[in-house]
């Protein structure tokens, strides 16, 4: 008999694909852009459309669960908690750069149980279930075995508000000098996917929210991070 975690994984995989395909189908449309908390923090009509699709689907399958979503905040409930980033990489998406994703994670009794990230541009479904491994489609993931910075490709990101106390500019420079290279592609969820797959040897970023990283953290843990 399927467990709650099994059911959550099945729903999250299906819903992430649906939301991602909606985003992909509208990728070349003219965007309706607004801002939240500063000129660099974009939100589009597709962030809202994707989130509404996901929340509606989760409510149908798990009507009593709590949902924490980037755009609409916390929808109170009990029995389990979902973290939703309906469009991670909004700035990329708004400019037509196909590096964006849908991220959905399920937490039960304080533990992450399921993480699903869908990259529509490559039709890649990244997913993990606690104790059962992490996968890119059907390929099992394993983190990098690289042990030295000098042989490493690492990645990072920056907050939207680039205030004088944003120390990551210094860290970026330090890592540039000590590693093979540093990448900054604009989707923390996908950065964590590629870290789980061993493409990146490491990832760091400050100021992220639970919906940015919940699914990706489980992928990395299940891949051996």
N, C-alpha and C positions, 0 to 999 in steps of 0.2 A: 504493500500500500504506500503511495507517495507521501513523503513527509511534507511539513509546511515549507521547508527549505526547497524541496523538489518542486512544489507547486509555484513558489515564488520565482524560482529560476525559469521555469517554463513561461510564466507570464512576462517576466522581465525581458527575456529573449524576444518574444513575439512583439511586445510593445515597443522595444527599442528599435527593432527593424521598421515597424510601421511609422514611428516618428521620424526616423532617419530618412526613410524613403519620401516622406512628405517634404522634408527639408531639401532633399536632393532634387525633387521635381520642381521646386521653386527657386533653385539656386541661381538661375540667370535672370530672375525677375528684378524689376526695380524695387529697391528696399524702402520701407517706411522706417526711418531711424529716429529714435529719441535717446535721451541720455538719463542716467541715474547716478547721482553722486559725483558728477564731474564730466568734463567734455570727452575724456578718453573712454568712459565706460558706456559703451553702446548697448542698446537693446532694440531689436527689430520686431516687426509684427510676427515673424516666424518663431522667435523665442516663445511668444505667447501661444501661438497656434500649436507648437509642439508640446508645450507644457499642458495645455488643456486636453490634448489627445491622451497624454500619458496619465494624467490624474483621473480622467474619466474612466479609462480602462482599469486602473488600479482600484478605483472605488467599486467598480462592478465585480471584480474578483475578490477584493478584500475590503468590504465596506466599513469594517471597524478599525482599520489600521490608520496610524498617523502618517502623514506625508510632510516632508520638509522639502520645499521646492524653491528654486532660486528666485523666480519672479513673483510668486504669490505667497511666499512665506510658509508658515506652519499651519497645516490642517489637522486639528487635534483628533486623536483616536487612541486606541489601545490594541494590545495583542501583537504589535510589530510596528516598525518604523521604516519608511522609505525615504531615500535621499535622491532627488532628481535634479539633474542639470539638463534642461531640454535642448540646449545648444551651447556646447562648450567650444569656444572659438568664434564668438559672435563677430568680432572685428574682422577676422579672416573671411567669414561668411559674407559679411556686408560688402567686402571688397572683391568677392569672387575668388578668393584663394581657397582651394578645396581641402583645407586642413581644419576640420571641425568634427564634432561628435555629439552623440547622445549618451548620457551617463545615468545609470540607474543602479542603486544599491539597496539591499534589504538587510535590516538589523533586527535581531530578535534577542530579547533579554540581555541587551548590552553588548552583543557580539555581532560583527558583520558576518552574514551567512551567504549572501549572494552579491556578486558584482557583475554588471553587464555594461559594456561600452560598444557602441556601434559607430563605425567610420563609413558613412554612406559612399564617399567617393571611391573607395576601394572594395566596397561590399564586404568589409571585414567585421565579423562579430567576435569581440573579445569577451570572455566570460570566465567566471570562477565560482566555485561553490566550496564552502569551508570543508577542509579535509579531503576534497576530491580533485584538487589540482586546478590549474588555470590553462586556458586554451585560446588560441586564435583560430576561429572556425573549428577545425577538427585536429589541429596541431597543438600538442602539449607544449607549454612554455617553461623555460628555465632561464633564470637570470644569468648574467655574465659571470664568468669565472676570473675575469681580469682583476689583478690585485694591486696594480700600481697606477698612480695618476698619470704617469708619463705615457702609458699605453691606452689611456681611456678616452672615450667620447662621452661627454656628459651634456646634460641639458638643464635649462632653467627657465624662469619666466619672471616678469616684473609686474608690480601693481599698477593699476590704472593711474593713480595719483602719484606722479614722480616727484615727491617732496624731497627737500634737501637731506632728510635723514634716511633716505632709502639706501641702506648699506649694500644692497645687492649689486650696485654698479661696481663697487670695490671688489666684491667677491667674484663677479664676472671677470674682471681683469686679472685677479689672482689665478683663477682656474684657467683662463686663456694661456697664461704663462706656464702652467704646470701640467696641462693635459694636451692630448693631440688636438682637441678642438672642443668648443662649446656651441651648442645649438639653442635657438630660442624660436620655437615655431608657433606658439600662441594657443595651445590647447593642453592644459595640464593633464586632462584625462588621457589623451593620446600619448603624452610624454610618459605617463606611468605605464601604459600598455607597452610601449617600445622598451621601457626599462625592464618590465617583466619578461619580455622576449629576448633580452640580452643584446638588443640593438644598441641601446645606450648602456653604458657601464654604471651610470649614476644619475640621479636627479635631485635637485633641491629647488625650493621656492618658498618664499614667505608670504603670509597674508592670504592664504587660500581659505576657502570655506568648505564645510562638510560635503556639500553637493559636488564640489570640484574633485574631491579626492577619495571619497568613500569607496566607490567601485574599484578604482585603480589601486588603492592600498591592498584590498583583498587579492587582486590579481598578482601583485608583487609578492605578497606573503605566500600565496599558494604556489608561486614560481620559485620560491626559495630565498627571497630577500630577507 
